[in-house]
Amino acid sequence: MTVTLALPDSDVGIMLDAADPDAPSGPVFAIDSVAAFHADRPSELGVVAEPSEIPDGSIAAYRDPGGFVFYVLDQAQAT
């Protein structure tokens, strides 16, 4: 189960996900296309989780050169 909490007057939200308790924690960035980001990602970003489908879109996880994990999410199929 995933829950997203929106912060008032902000583009920032907090996402809580109980689907995989072993998944690394990290920020989630909403982008236009996970597939395009993955295809064009800088070589210094390590892939933690390949792009996968979720309801209404896609998600993927990467590790930056400092070792921090972050996620990218699109809702390309949301109506």
Stockholm file with secondary structure:
# STOCKHOLM 1.0

chainA/1-79         MTVTLALPDSDVGIMLDAADPDAPSGPVFAIDSVAAFHADRPSELGVVAEPSEIPDGSIAAYRDPGGFVFYVLDQAQAT
#=GR chainA/1-79 SS CEEEEECTTSSCEEEEECSCTTSCCCCEEECSCHHHHHHHCCTTSEEEEEEEEETTEEEEEEECTTSCEEEEEECTTCC
#=GC SS_cons        CEEEEECTTSSCEEEEECSCTTSCCCCEEECSCHHHHHHHCCTTSEEEEEEEEETTEEEEEEECTTSCEEEEEECTTCC
//
